């Protein structure tokens, strides 16, 4: 009997270690695939290769955050009622791979003959990918909240980000660089993205996920309209009941300026500084290296001192990126183009910040059943300001980069001020 009780006591620890390992592996493989489609660099360059328009470039953040944030609002309830969630992670990972596989197949035939049709197809597939990616992130967050304790999530982030960034940088140097410099390289980039996302779908079945005891569904009958009204009522009641969640949503809305501005950085370097396409590789490597370095600090500190402190600091530091670009616009062109890679060092904080928004929402939720709803509410707050993103692109074309970047820095800094008033959930 003593041996049996010892085994029983050890089993949850073994399960936690196993699940943490496989969740880290899933995120590592995703990160390697992600470097081939880096949102801040590669995707805007892909669109600009078809049609160079500030307004269309401004649509990318709308499709990105809108797709990532709005579908999870509707899927949060059904996900919470799923006893086993890992199969949803498989499905969403495969859907992400399918979007880029379709783009890889369509790019060659349409690039020369119908660039207008290719631009439209790219935006449609990018929107579909963003939707499936948002669902993928929601499921991954719910699984992390279920399987990894709060005090270990920072360490898990360090492992997945540092190992994933190192592997991604190696893949970029070996494959992305040569493909960027050759005609017909984009289809290869899309195919590699699809392949890595497809491999990531093979990992979730290895999770040892115990089924949840799920209450019977309270979803109302009567069609999608009534279900939508019920969902909106749930979100409203959640926000009314938790003032800290409202404050977090405000911080997330201010932080969204970071994402609205990033498609315009590479356009600024190309149009105003004359940077070559080969510079994209350097920027991708710098951004991923900065992400890895930031995670080494942010992960342990968030485990020891709480997520709130680290999140507020990262939001404040993120305001540096548009200011750095503005400062480079004031120096001679040959100096600015040589040092433009510096812009992507603070931009490397973005993935860590978004991860910490999720981790903080998980800690703020009063129970595991509320994890999907809290994460989806924060995602919606990140997405809401993106209705202004095309206007930001228009402003870049109409009044120039510099005023837009300075205004964006001010909005991000305001978010850091609001973040200072967030509570520390671990002290409750």
URNOR-V141694 format. One record per helix or strand of 3 or more residues. SS is the DSSP state (H for helix, E for strand). FROM is the first residue (numbers start at 0). TO is the last residue. If there is no record, write none. Layout:
ss=SS from=FROM to=TO
ss=SS from=FROM to=TO
This chain:
ss=H from=1 to=34
ss=H from=41 to=49
ss=H from=53 to=79
ss=H from=85 to=112
ss=H from=114 to=146
ss=H from=149 to=179
ss=H from=184 to=199
ss=H from=203 to=205
ss=H from=223 to=240
ss=H from=242 to=272
ss=H from=278 to=304
ss=H from=306 to=317
ss=H from=319 to=327
ss=H from=332 to=346
ss=H from=348 to=363
ss=H from=367 to=398
ss=H from=400 to=418
ss=H from=424 to=426
